[in-house]
Amino acid sequence: MFVRVDEKAPRRWRWATPLLVLACLGIAVRQAMMAAPERYALLQSWGTVPSELRLDFGALLGGAGLRLFSALFVHADWTHLFGNLLFLGLFGAGVERTLGSVRTLALFLIAGAAANLFAALMAPLVNAPIIGSSGAVSALIGAYVLLFPTSHLGVILPLGLYFQLVRVPAIHLIGIWLLFQVLETLGSHSGAIAWWAHVFGFVNGLFLALTLRPWLYRRDARMV
């Protein structure tokens, strides 16, 4: 008699999310060590400057096009950075467990660059650089909604002197977040924050995750 013993599948190291977090942190530390003029020059040379894209779309094939990607890794300040890293770690890890590291990294870069391009076309301040990974992180949130529509997230609510952990459907929290982004996009005229990158990144993440859904079904069928 032969007994078939299923071998335990080896755990794969998910490297995309930690790599993105370390890259953003490393560049932020480098920025902090610069003098103010050098820091400003870095933001201008790495950020997406709308006027450069509006004047010459052929520049997308050159340096200006590369800045759509480099802008994802520079941030205005530590608050801007840690806000993005919090959502990147929270939603990026979940997306990466499903899509894998390579696809998650590609989604972050492609959707983030597309969000920066769209924000540049809508920006009222044509000479102010668009920086930060908000558009890419929003794409990961959009992908998370499609991949985990029934998931729940823990929320800590302050109740007087005590705190209560409540599990809330993730789609409700993300819906509130998306509504806030849309309202800010429609109501903001200062151009200080590229809200369009957030909204477009979210929609783009939904679309890219939807295109990958058939691949997920085929992969799961092979694993049965």
Backbone as CSV, one residue per row, in Angstrom:
resi,resn,N_x,N_y,N_z,CA_x,CA_y,CA_z,C_x,C_y,C_z
1,MET,0.853,-1.188,0.000,0.000,0.000,0.000,0.886,1.234,0.000
2,PHE,0.533,2.184,-0.860,1.283,3.425,-0.943,0.392,4.567,-0.443
3,VAL,0.918,5.352,0.403,0.188,6.504,0.939,0.810,7.767,0.369
4,ARG,-0.023,8.568,-0.258,0.453,9.815,-0.863,0.453,10.915,0.195
5,VAL,1.576,11.474,0.406,1.713,12.551,1.390,1.974,13.845,0.640
6,ASP,1.076,14.816,0.816,1.246,16.109,0.150,2.363,16.885,0.836
7,GLU,3.271,17.347,0.011,4.355,18.160,0.540,3.850,19.577,0.790
8,LYS,4.293,20.132,1.884,3.909,21.492,2.211,4.603,22.466,1.269
9,ALA,3.790,23.293,0.641,4.353,24.253,-0.317,5.285,25.218,0.409
10,PRO,6.460,25.456,-0.150,7.392,26.375,0.502,6.838,27.797,0.522
11,ARG,7.050,28.460,1.628,6.587,29.839,1.748,7.499,30.755,0.928
12,ARG,6.876,31.578,0.146,7.634,32.513,-0.672,7.817,33.829,0.068
13,TRP,9.002,34.370,-0.055,9.271,35.651,0.574,8.665,36.757,-0.269
14,ARG,7.792,37.531,0.307,7.165,38.658,-0.372,8.041,39.889,-0.176
15,TRP,8.684,40.326,-1.237,9.716,41.351,-1.108,9.289,42.722,-1.639
16,ALA,8.219,42.820,-2.419,7.889,44.079,-3.078,7.527,45.175,-2.077
17,THR,6.609,44.881,-1.163,6.177,45.907,-0.202,7.316,46.358,0.702
18,PRO,8.096,45.434,1.315,9.237,45.903,2.118,10.247,46.704,1.308
19,LEU,10.469,46.308,0.051,11.421,47.034,-0.783,10.953,48.459,-1.048
20,LEU,9.671,48.621,-1.340,9.124,49.956,-1.604,9.193,50.824,-0.350
21,VAL,8.880,50.234,0.803,8.950,50.989,2.058,10.378,51.436,2.340
22,LEU,11.342,50.535,2.179,12.743,50.873,2.441,13.258,51.919,1.456
23,ALA,12.831,51.826,0.193,13.262,52.805,-0.805,12.766,54.200,-0.445
24,CYS,11.488,54.312,-0.071,10.939,55.616,0.298,11.604,56.158,1.563
25,LEU,11.843,55.286,2.541,12.504,55.715,3.775,13.942,56.157,3.518
26,GLY,14.657,55.372,2.705,16.047,55.713,2.415,16.175,57.061,1.729
27,ILE,15.304,57.324,0.768,15.355,58.603,0.059,14.957,59.741,0.993
28,ALA,13.990,59.499,1.888,13.577,60.533,2.839,14.716,60.889,3.785
29,VAL,15.461,59.891,4.238,16.613,60.161,5.097,17.663,60.968,4.344
30,ARG,17.873,60.613,3.083,18.826,61.368,2.260,18.365,62.814,2.093
31,GLN,17.066,63.016,1.896,16.531,64.381,1.779,16.770,65.169,3.062
32,ALA,16.544,64.507,4.208,16.690,65.191,5.485,18.122,65.646,5.723
33,MET,19.085,64.979,5.121,20.493,65.323,5.303,20.939,66.437,4.362
34,MET,20.079,66.829,3.427,20.421,67.873,2.467,20.097,69.258,3.017
35,ALA,20.791,70.246,2.497,20.421,71.623,2.777,19.142,71.957,2.016
36,ALA,18.463,73.005,2.458,17.172,73.367,1.859,17.255,73.567,0.337
37,PRO,18.253,74.291,-0.188,18.323,74.453,-1.650,18.520,73.126,-2.385
38,GLU,19.334,72.244,-1.816,19.548,70.931,-2.449,18.271,70.094,-2.420
39,ARG,17.539,70.198,-1.307,16.298,69.439,-1.185,15.285,69.915,-2.223
40,TYR,15.200,71.228,-2.399,14.279,71.778,-3.391,14.682,71.347,-4.802
41,ALA,15.977,71.344,-5.071,16.457,70.918,-6.388,16.137,69.449,-6.639
42,LEU,16.214,68.630,-5.587,15.879,67.212,-5.736,14.405,67.035,-6.087
43,LEU,13.537,67.776,-5.403,12.108,67.678,-5.687,11.801,68.102,-7.116
44,GLN,12.501,69.118,-7.597,12.272,69.594,-8.963,12.793,68.604,-10.001
45,SER,13.905,67.946,-9.695,14.513,67.049,-10.673,13.904,65.651,-10.646
46,TRP,13.322,65.252,-9.507,12.698,63.933,-9.404,11.187,63.986,-9.562
47,GLY,10.584,65.140,-9.261,9.137,65.249,-9.313,8.617,65.413,-10.736
48,THR,7.310,65.221,-10.880,6.640,65.410,-12.175,6.206,66.857,-12.284
49,VAL,6.809,67.600,-13.202,6.488,69.010,-13.399,5.470,69.110,-14.536
50,PRO,4.225,69.536,-14.264,3.179,69.536,-15.289,3.516,70.341,-16.537
51,SER,4.202,71.478,-16.374,4.481,72.321,-17.538,5.374,71.614,-18.541
52,GLU,6.264,70.764,-18.085,7.160,70.058,-18.995,6.393,69.038,-19.842
53,LEU,5.371,68.440,-19.254,4.583,67.455,-19.994,3.603,68.137,-20.927
54,ARG,3.069,69.272,-20.512,2.097,69.981,-21.332,2.753,70.597,-22.562
55,LEU,3.993,71.025,-22.411,4.669,71.672,-23.528,5.156,70.669,-24.558
56,ASP,5.505,69.489,-24.125,6.100,68.517,-25.039,5.794,67.104,-24.574
57,PHE,4.803,66.463,-25.188,4.473,65.100,-24.804,5.544,64.114,-25.266
58,GLY,6.389,64.544,-26.199,7.508,63.702,-26.582,8.491,63.528,-25.447
59,ALA,8.416,64.429,-24.457,9.305,64.328,-23.298,8.987,63.105,-22.451
60,LEU,7.802,62.516,-22.658,7.458,61.309,-21.908,8.434,60.181,-22.177
61,LEU,9.069,60.214,-23.356,10.022,59.175,-23.707,11.406,59.456,-23.136
62,GLY,11.565,60.628,-22.553,12.872,61.001,-22.015,12.833,61.197,-20.510
63,GLY,13.554,62.230,-20.055,13.678,62.464,-18.629,12.375,62.774,-17.941
64,ALA,11.518,63.563,-18.600,10.241,63.915,-17.986,9.380,62.681,-17.766
65,GLY,9.453,61.729,-18.671,8.691,60.494,-18.506,9.199,59.669,-17.339
66,LEU,10.517,59.641,-17.155,11.086,58.892,-16.031,10.697,59.509,-14.692
67,ARG,10.445,60.820,-14.698,10.060,61.479,-13.452,8.671,61.057,-12.982
68,LEU,7.851,60.541,-13.886,6.562,59.999,-13.458,6.767,58.861,-12.459
69,PHE,7.879,58.149,-12.609,8.206,57.041,-11.709,9.025,57.522,-10.507
70,SER,10.033,58.352,-10.744,10.883,58.799,-9.632,10.107,59.633,-8.630
71,ALA,9.056,60.326,-9.093,8.249,61.146,-8.189,7.559,60.314,-7.118
72,LEU,7.399,59.015,-7.370,6.724,58.141,-6.409,7.528,57.934,-5.139
73,PHE,8.828,58.240,-5.178,9.705,57.895,-4.067,10.195,59.103,-3.278
74,VAL,9.756,60.300,-3.631,10.137,61.488,-2.863,8.877,62.106,-2.263
75,HIS,9.016,62.637,-1.047,7.871,63.182,-0.325,8.203,64.558,0.232
76,ALA,7.146,65.316,0.496,7.335,66.690,0.936,7.849,66.772,2.369
77,ASP,7.334,65.905,3.255,7.747,65.925,4.654,7.478,64.555,5.261
78,TRP,7.789,64.422,6.548,7.658,63.124,7.211,6.195,62.714,7.377
79,THR,5.302,63.696,7.568,3.875,63.372,7.675,3.365,62.790,6.369
80,HIS,3.746,63.424,5.278,3.380,62.939,3.948,3.913,61.525,3.737
81,LEU,5.153,61.291,4.141,5.783,59.986,3.949,5.096,58.904,4.781
82,PHE,4.955,59.129,6.089,4.436,58.077,6.965,2.968,57.781,6.682
83,GLY,2.206,58.785,6.237,0.829,58.518,5.849,0.764,57.544,4.688
84,ASN,1.618,57.751,3.691,1.645,56.843,2.542,2.178,55.464,2.924
85,LEU,3.218,55.426,3.757,3.795,54.136,4.141,2.827,53.316,4.979
86,LEU,2.010,53.976,5.794,1.021,53.258,6.591,0.049,52.507,5.687
87,PHE,-0.498,53.197,4.686,-1.443,52.559,3.778,-0.748,51.576,2.848
88,LEU,0.502,51.864,2.493,1.261,50.940,1.657,1.462,49.611,2.374
89,GLY,1.856,49.664,3.645,2.055,48.434,4.401,0.759,47.690,4.658
90,LEU,-0.305,48.437,4.925,-1.585,47.819,5.263,-2.209,47.112,4.069
91,PHE,-2.293,47.807,2.938,-2.979,47.247,1.773,-2.015,46.561,0.801
92,GLY,-0.780,47.044,0.739,0.181,46.437,-0.174,0.495,44.999,0.179
93,ALA,0.606,44.713,1.480,0.919,43.348,1.899,-0.188,42.381,1.499
94,GLY,-1.450,42.806,1.638,-2.561,41.939,1.254,-2.611,41.691,-0.241
95,VAL,-2.402,42.751,-1.018,-2.398,42.604,-2.474,-1.243,41.709,-2.914
96,GLU,-0.093,41.861,-2.264,1.083,41.090,-2.655,0.910,39.602,-2.371
97,ARG,0.211,39.258,-1.289,-0.032,37.845,-0.996,-0.854,37.181,-2.094
98,THR,-1.686,37.957,-2.771,-2.536,37.398,-3.816,-1.900,37.485,-5.193
99,LEU,-1.348,38.634,-5.542,-0.808,38.843,-6.883,0.647,38.405,-7.011
100,GLY,1.366,38.327,-5.903,2.791,38.043,-5.973,3.598,39.331,-6.001
101,SER,4.885,39.205,-5.765,5.741,40.385,-5.617,5.946,41.141,-6.924
102,VAL,6.210,40.420,-8.007,6.504,41.080,-9.279,5.294,41.862,-9.771
103,ARG,4.116,41.250,-9.725,2.906,41.935,-10.201,2.540,43.103,-9.302
104,THR,2.761,42.966,-8.008,2.476,44.075,-7.096,3.396,45.252,-7.363
105,LEU,4.669,44.976,-7.577,5.613,46.040,-7.898,5.248,46.713,-9.213
106,ALA,4.883,45.914,-10.217,4.491,46.476,-11.503,3.241,47.330,-11.360
107,LEU,2.269,46.867,-10.579,1.044,47.638,-10.369,1.366,48.971,-9.700
108,PHE,2.225,48.939,-8.687,2.613,50.162,-7.980,3.248,51.165,-8.935
109,LEU,4.195,50.715,-9.738,4.927,51.625,-10.617,4.064,52.125,-11.775
110,ILE,3.376,51.214,-12.452,2.605,51.594,-13.635,1.409,52.464,-13.255
111,ALA,0.640,52.005,-12.257,-0.527,52.774,-11.842,-0.111,54.098,-11.211
112,GLY,0.992,54.107,-10.465,1.467,55.343,-9.868,1.917,56.354,-10.908
113,ALA,2.649,55.895,-11.923,3.094,56.792,-12.991,1.904,57.333,-13.768
114,ALA,0.916,56.476,-14.038,-0.281,56.925,-14.760,-1.050,57.952,-13.938
115,ALA,-1.121,57.746,-12.619,-1.809,58.705,-11.757,-1.082,60.052,-11.749
116,ASN,0.242,60.026,-11.731,1.008,61.272,-11.785,0.790,62.006,-13.102
117,LEU,0.730,61.248,-14.202,0.483,61.866,-15.505,-0.888,62.521,-15.538
118,PHE,-1.906,61.825,-15.048,-3.253,62.383,-15.041,-3.329,63.611,-14.153
119,ALA,-2.682,63.545,-12.976,-2.678,64.689,-12.068,-1.965,65.881,-12.695
120,ALA,-0.901,65.619,-13.466,-0.174,66.704,-14.128,-1.051,67.402,-15.158
121,LEU,-1.864,66.628,-15.860,-2.750,67.219,-16.865,-3.856,68.052,-16.222
122,MET,-4.216,67.731,-14.972,-5.293,68.439,-14.289,-4.774,69.501,-13.329
123,ALA,-3.458,69.602,-13.164,-2.891,70.476,-12.128,-3.039,71.947,-12.496
124,PRO,-3.516,72.780,-11.541,-3.579,74.226,-11.793,-2.220,74.905,-11.657
125,LEU,-1.310,74.316,-10.874,0.029,74.877,-10.693,0.995,74.120,-11.597
126,VAL,1.260,74.683,-12.782,1.977,73.929,-13.805,3.462,73.809,-13.524
127,ASN,4.004,74.655,-12.640,5.436,74.596,-12.360,5.762,73.937,-11.023
128,ALA,4.748,73.573,-10.256,4.971,72.902,-8.972,5.084,71.406,-9.197
129,PRO,6.153,70.769,-8.721,6.329,69.337,-8.966,5.312,68.498,-8.194
130,ILE,4.835,67.446,-8.829,3.962,66.470,-8.191,4.853,65.364,-7.632
131,ILE,4.764,65.130,-6.331,5.638,64.157,-5.692,4.811,63.269,-4.757
132,GLY,5.386,62.150,-4.368,4.758,61.262,-3.410,4.162,60.026,-4.051
133,SER,3.981,59.005,-3.249,3.467,57.720,-3.735,1.963,57.571,-3.531
134,SER,1.253,58.676,-3.310,-0.176,58.608,-3.025,-0.957,57.950,-4.149
135,GLY,-0.643,58.291,-5.404,-1.357,57.689,-6.524,-1.136,56.196,-6.603
136,ALA,0.101,55.758,-6.372,0.415,54.327,-6.403,-0.238,53.588,-5.238
137,VAL,-0.218,54.197,-4.053,-0.855,53.582,-2.896,-2.364,53.495,-3.098
138,SER,-2.949,54.534,-3.685,-4.379,54.502,-3.988,-4.705,53.364,-4.948
139,ALA,-3.802,53.076,-5.878,-4.011,51.953,-6.800,-4.012,50.629,-6.040
140,LEU,-3.140,50.493,-5.052,-3.127,49.279,-4.236,-4.421,49.148,-3.434
141,ILE,-4.948,50.282,-2.963,-6.223,50.246,-2.245,-7.341,49.809,-3.179
142,GLY,-7.340,50.333,-4.416,-8.341,49.910,-5.387,-8.249,48.426,-5.692
143,ALA,-7.031,47.922,-5.846,-6.843,46.490,-6.090,-7.299,45.670,-4.895
144,TYR,-7.047,46.182,-3.689,-7.449,45.468,-2.470,-8.965,45.312,-2.401
145,VAL,-9.686,46.376,-2.775,-11.154,46.322,-2.761,-11.656,45.222,-3.676
146,LEU,-11.060,45.112,-4.853,-11.513,44.103,-5.809,-11.122,42.695,-5.372
147,LEU,-9.946,42.550,-4.792,-9.462,41.230,-4.411,-10.061,40.740,-3.097
148,PHE,-10.381,41.664,-2.182,-10.906,41.290,-0.870,-12.162,42.103,-0.548
149,PRO,-13.230,41.918,-1.310,-14.426,42.755,-1.112,-15.134,42.526,0.214
150,THR,-14.927,41.378,0.858,-15.631,41.073,2.112,-14.719,41.115,3.334
151,SER,-13.496,41.617,3.172,-12.560,41.634,4.295,-12.959,42.689,5.326
152,HIS,-12.413,42.548,6.534,-12.661,43.491,7.614,-11.329,44.047,8.111
153,LEU,-11.385,45.273,8.605,-10.214,45.926,9.176,-10.515,46.303,10.620
154,GLY,-9.496,46.216,11.470,-9.652,46.595,12.865,-9.492,48.095,13.046
155,VAL,-10.422,48.704,13.743,-10.388,50.146,14.013,-10.445,50.352,15.516
156,ILE,-9.545,51.166,16.047,-9.517,51.450,17.480,-10.335,52.709,17.743
157,LEU,-11.393,52.572,18.534,-12.266,53.693,18.863,-12.025,54.126,20.304
158,PRO,-11.768,55.432,20.547,-11.603,55.916,21.923,-12.966,56.045,22.605
159,LEU,-13.132,55.382,23.736,-14.373,55.445,24.518,-14.036,55.945,25.918
160,GLY,-13.956,57.250,26.042,-13.574,57.825,27.330,-12.135,57.491,27.656
161,LEU,-11.947,56.780,28.775,-10.608,56.381,29.196,-10.182,55.050,28.591
162,TYR,-11.056,54.432,27.826,-10.773,53.109,27.279,-10.770,53.158,25.750
163,PHE,-10.202,52.127,25.173,-10.172,51.990,23.726,-10.819,50.663,23.350
164,GLN,-11.610,50.689,22.317,-12.310,49.499,21.864,-11.894,49.173,20.435
165,LEU,-11.478,47.924,20.209,-11.134,47.473,18.867,-12.392,46.949,18.183
166,VAL,-12.737,47.550,17.059,-13.936,47.179,16.314,-13.536,46.744,14.918
167,ARG,-14.102,45.627,14.475,-13.841,45.151,13.120,-14.924,45.684,12.188
168,VAL,-14.486,46.440,11.191,-15.394,47.110,10.263,-15.107,46.601,8.857
169,PRO,-16.138,46.384,8.043,-15.886,45.984,6.649,-14.937,46.960,5.961
170,ALA,-13.901,46.428,5.355,-12.888,47.273,4.725,-13.495,48.155,3.647
171,ILE,-14.493,47.640,2.931,-15.073,48.402,1.833,-15.782,49.655,2.348
172,HIS,-16.306,49.619,3.595,-16.943,50.804,4.169,-15.909,51.892,4.455
173,LEU,-14.795,51.492,5.081,-13.751,52.465,5.388,-13.138,53.045,4.110
174,ILE,-12.900,52.170,3.143,-12.312,52.638,1.883,-13.294,53.521,1.141
175,GLY,-14.592,53.215,1.249,-15.600,54.062,0.622,-15.604,55.465,1.195
176,ILE,-15.467,55.558,2.535,-15.386,56.876,3.173,-14.131,57.607,2.719
177,TRP,-13.021,56.867,2.663,-11.757,57.465,2.197,-11.894,57.966,0.766
178,LEU,-12.520,57.164,-0.124,-12.667,57.557,-1.522,-13.580,58.767,-1.650
179,LEU,-14.664,58.801,-0.872,-15.564,59.955,-0.913,-14.827,61.219,-0.513
180,PHE,-13.983,61.113,0.504,-13.181,62.265,0.942,-12.257,62.734,-0.175
181,GLN,-11.640,61.762,-0.897,-10.741,62.122,-1.996,-11.497,62.842,-3.108
182,VAL,-12.691,62.353,-3.443,-13.486,62.968,-4.507,-13.908,64.386,-4.118
183,LEU,-14.382,64.550,-2.876,-14.807,65.876,-2.423,-13.639,66.852,-2.411
184,GLU,-12.466,66.394,-1.971,-11.287,67.257,-1.968,-10.858,67.593,-3.382
185,THR,-10.987,66.631,-4.292,-10.609,66.863,-5.684,-11.493,67.927,-6.315
186,LEU,-12.806,67.836,-6.066,-13.740,68.775,-6.668,-13.693,70.144,-5.998
187,GLY,-13.320,70.162,-4.718,-13.364,71.422,-3.987,-12.041,72.129,-3.850
188,SER,-10.937,71.462,-4.178,-9.618,72.072,-3.993,-9.213,72.867,-5.222
189,HIS,-8.769,74.106,-4.986,-8.289,74.955,-6.083,-6.851,75.420,-5.853
190,SER,-6.274,75.012,-4.731,-4.920,75.477,-4.422,-3.865,74.705,-5.180
191,GLY,-4.146,73.432,-5.483,-3.160,72.622,-6.178,-2.053,72.117,-5.287
192,ALA,-2.154,72.375,-3.951,-1.094,71.939,-3.050,-1.012,70.420,-2.964
193,ILE,-2.150,69.754,-3.079,-2.187,68.292,-3.037,-2.803,67.800,-4.337
194,ALA,-2.136,66.828,-4.968,-2.618,66.296,-6.247,-3.713,65.267,-5.984
195,TRP,-4.902,65.763,-5.593,-6.000,64.849,-5.277,-6.387,63.996,-6.470
196,TRP,-6.228,64.546,-7.693,-6.578,63.770,-8.882,-5.749,62.487,-8.965
197,ALA,-4.529,62.528,-8.481,-3.688,61.323,-8.495,-4.280,60.248,-7.601
198,HIS,-4.884,60.657,-6.476,-5.491,59.692,-5.569,-6.683,59.006,-6.235
199,VAL,-7.567,59.807,-6.811,-8.788,59.258,-7.414,-8.447,58.393,-8.628
200,PHE,-7.612,58.927,-9.509,-7.270,58.166,-10.711,-6.489,56.907,-10.353
201,GLY,-5.606,56.995,-9.354,-4.862,55.815,-8.936,-5.782,54.730,-8.425
202,PHE,-6.795,55.101,-7.643,-7.746,54.125,-7.123,-8.489,53.425,-8.258
203,VAL,-8.994,54.201,-9.213,-9.729,53.618,-10.346,-8.801,52.743,-11.179
204,ASN,-7.576,53.189,-11.369,-6.614,52.416,-12.146,-6.282,51.097,-11.461
205,GLY,-6.170,51.118,-10.131,-5.916,49.884,-9.385,-7.059,48.899,-9.524
206,LEU,-8.290,49.388,-9.493,-9.448,48.532,-9.725,-9.365,47.866,-11.094
207,PHE,-9.037,48.678,-12.110,-8.993,48.164,-13.478,-7.895,47.120,-13.644
208,LEU,-6.704,47.408,-13.117,-5.594,46.467,-13.277,-5.856,45.164,-12.533
209,ALA,-6.445,45.254,-11.335,-6.773,44.031,-10.602,-7.841,43.235,-11.340
210,LEU,-8.765,43.937,-11.986,-9.814,43.254,-12.753,-9.218,42.503,-13.935
211,THR,-8.227,43.096,-14.585,-7.594,42.418,-15.722,-6.784,41.199,-15.281
212,LEU,-6.343,41.199,-14.018,-5.566,40.067,-13.505,-6.449,38.970,-12.920
213,ARG,-7.732,39.246,-12.768,-8.617,38.253,-12.156,-8.648,36.930,-12.921
214,PRO,-8.732,36.922,-14.272,-8.691,35.623,-14.974,-7.428,34.826,-14.677
215,TRP,-6.299,35.501,-14.554,-5.051,34.802,-14.215,-5.146,34.188,-12.819
216,LEU,-5.783,34.873,-11.874,-5.941,34.333,-10.531,-6.796,33.070,-10.547
217,TYR,-7.875,33.089,-11.346,-8.735,31.913,-11.428,-7.973,30.722,-12.011
218,ARG,-7.189,30.963,-13.060,-6.413,29.868,-13.659,-5.370,29.347,-12.685
219,ARG,-4.748,30.232,-11.940,-3.739,29.796,-10.969,-4.374,28.955,-9.867
220,ASP,-5.531,29.397,-9.360,-6.194,28.651,-8.300,-6.661,27.283,-8.806
221,ALA,-7.071,27.218,-10.074,-7.517,25.944,-10.627,-6.353,24.956,-10.728
222,ARG,-5.165,25.457,-11.055,-3.999,24.576,-11.135,-3.582,24.068,-9.768
223,MET,-3.875,24.842,-8.717,-3.451,24.469,-7.374,-4.392,23.456,-6.731
224,VAL,-5.590,23.272,-7.293,-6.552,22.317,-6.720,-6.100,20.884,-6.957
